[in-house]
Amino acid sequence: MTIYPSGRVPELKSLKEYFFAWRDVVVSYERFIDVVFEHMMRRFGPARLRLVPTTKLRGGISSRLVVDSDWSVRGGEESFRDEGWGSSRSG
């Protein structure tokens, strides 16, 4: 998770407890990332939030999802420069 706060910052212990609360919830990982993203945006209102969960399913198949609040991901003008994600974007 990458977060550029604009006021409120999640406490690490609270964040851990929030994710632990999902342990016994049966939900698809696509829905999970959408709900967590929505909760974080509503609760903390960050300038930017990027979630990148990686799941390892049975049979050796894994999946990596990305959700990002930065407009460049949605076709707009990028406000932040983040070199650490292995992005193929130039600029």
N, C-alpha and C positions, 0 to 999 in steps of 0.2 A: 504494500500500500504506500502510495506517495500522496502526501497531503501538504498543500500550501495554505496554512490557516489565515483566516481573516478575522480573528477574534478568539473564538473558542478552539481549544486543542484537546483531543481525546487523551485521557489518562491511560497509560499502558495497562494497568491492572483492570480498569473498567473495560477496555477493549478486549482483553483476554477473556474476561467473564462474559462479555457479549457473544464472542465467537463460541465459547464453551456452551452457552445456552442453546446453540444450534445443533449440538451433538446428537440429540435424539429426535430431531425433526426430520421427517421424510419429505425431501424436496429435491427437485432437479438442480444441478449446479448452475444451470442457466438462470433459473428463477432465484436461486440463492444470491448470485452476484447482483441481480437487479434490485432485490429487496435490501441488501446490505448497502448498496450504493445510494438508494433512495433514503434510507435511514440516516446515513452519514451526512448526506447533503442537507437534509432537513434539520438535523440536530446541530451540526457544526457550521454549516454554511461556508465551507472553505472557498478560497479563490480558485483552487484546483484540487480535484480528487481523482486519483487513478488507482484502480484495483486490478490486480493481476493474479487471480487464483490458479493454481495448477492442481489438477486432480489426477490421481493414479488409480485407475479402475482395475478390476479383476481381468486377467488375461493379458496384462502388460500394455494395455492401451491407455494412454494418458491424454489429457486435454488441457489446454491453456486458453483462458478467456481473458479479455481485456475490456475494461470500461473506463472511459476517461471523460472528464467534464470539459477539457480544453477544446475550443472550437475548431482547431486545425484538424482534429480527428473527424469532425462532422462537416468538413469542407470550408470552414471559416478561417479567419486569421489567427495564427498561433500567438498566444500571449506569453508562453513559457518555453524555455529551451531546456530539454532534458536529455542529456547525452548518454545516460546510463542504461537505457532500455534496449539497446541493440536495434534501434530503429533504422530502417533503410532510407529514411527521409534525408534529403540534403538541405543544407542551408544553415 
